Amino acid sequence: MHSPVEFANILAGITDPVLMRKFIREILTPKEIDDFTLRWQLVKELYRGDTQRTIAARHHISLCKITRGSKILKKKNSVTRSILDNMMRNEEENIS
């Protein structure tokens, strides 16, 4: 049986960015890494306020791929939105 809890615990336990990158390269295929990083990029662009159509045109992808990210950001108590809020706050503090 697959255990997303076990996998999440493993990821949460890796605090060294170099070790995390190595682990990701070992456990995921290059295609899976590309898919994952594209999804993260799409969510960041949506968070930034870019329209779904603009993002789709920029990345040459269908709107369906972007819709999931949009729904995630609209969801109450979205962990993804919280992470992006924290990232934005940190960026603003570093600029000041």
C-alpha positions as CSV (number, residue, x, y, z in Angstrom):
1,M,0.0,0.0,0.0
2,H,1.2,3.5,-0.9
3,S,1.7,5.8,2.1
4,P,1.5,9.5,1.3
5,V,2.0,10.1,5.1
6,E,5.3,8.3,5.1
7,F,6.5,10.2,2.1
8,A,5.4,13.5,3.5
9,N,7.2,12.7,6.8
10,I,10.4,11.9,4.8
11,L,10.2,15.2,3.0
12,A,9.5,17.1,6.2
13,G,12.5,15.5,7.8
14,I,15.0,16.7,5.1
15,T,16.2,20.1,6.2
16,D,19.3,20.4,4.0
17,P,18.4,21.9,0.5
18,V,21.3,20.0,-1.2
19,L,20.1,16.7,0.3
20,M,16.6,17.5,-0.7
21,R,17.6,18.2,-4.4
22,K,19.6,14.9,-4.4
23,F,16.6,13.0,-3.0
24,I,14.2,14.4,-5.5
25,R,16.5,13.6,-8.4
26,E,16.9,10.0,-7.1
27,I,13.2,9.3,-6.4
28,L,11.6,11.2,-9.3
29,T,12.1,10.9,-13.1
30,P,13.1,14.0,-15.0
31,K,9.6,14.2,-16.5
32,E,8.0,14.1,-13.0
33,I,10.4,16.8,-11.8
34,D,9.4,18.9,-14.8
35,D,5.7,18.4,-14.2
36,F,6.1,19.2,-10.5
37,T,8.1,22.4,-11.1
38,L,5.7,23.5,-13.9
39,R,2.7,23.1,-11.6
40,W,4.5,25.2,-8.9
41,Q,5.3,27.9,-11.5
42,L,1.7,28.0,-12.6
43,V,0.4,28.4,-9.0
44,K,2.9,31.2,-8.4
45,E,1.8,33.0,-11.6
46,L,-1.9,32.6,-10.6
47,Y,-1.1,33.9,-7.2
48,R,0.7,36.9,-8.7
49,G,-2.5,37.7,-10.6
50,D,-1.7,36.5,-14.1
51,T,-4.8,35.3,-16.0
52,Q,-5.3,31.6,-16.8
53,R,-5.3,32.4,-20.5
54,T,-2.1,34.4,-20.3
55,I,-0.4,31.6,-18.4
56,A,-1.7,29.0,-20.9
57,A,-0.3,31.0,-23.8
58,R,3.0,31.6,-22.1
59,H,3.6,27.9,-21.3
60,H,1.8,26.5,-24.4
61,I,-0.5,24.4,-22.2
62,S,-4.2,23.8,-21.9
63,L,-6.4,25.7,-19.4
64,C,-7.2,22.4,-17.7
65,K,-3.7,22.2,-16.3
66,I,-4.1,25.7,-14.8
67,T,-7.6,25.3,-13.4
68,R,-6.4,22.9,-10.7
69,G,-4.0,25.5,-9.3
70,S,-6.7,28.2,-9.5
71,K,-9.0,26.0,-7.4
72,I,-6.3,25.3,-4.9
73,L,-5.6,29.0,-4.3
74,K,-9.4,29.7,-3.9
75,K,-9.8,27.0,-1.3
76,K,-10.3,28.1,2.2
77,N,-7.3,27.3,4.4
78,S,-5.2,26.5,1.3
79,V,-1.7,25.4,2.4
80,T,-0.4,26.4,-1.0
81,R,-1.8,30.0,-0.6
82,S,-0.3,30.1,2.9
83,I,3.1,29.1,1.6
84,L,2.9,31.7,-1.1
85,D,1.8,34.4,1.4
86,N,4.8,33.6,3.5
87,M,7.1,33.7,0.5
88,M,5.8,37.1,-0.5
89,R,6.1,38.5,3.0
90,N,9.7,37.3,3.2
91,E,10.5,38.8,-0.2
92,E,9.0,42.2,0.9
93,E,11.0,42.1,4.2
94,N,14.2,41.4,2.3
95,I,13.6,44.4,0.0
96,S,13.0,46.8,2.9
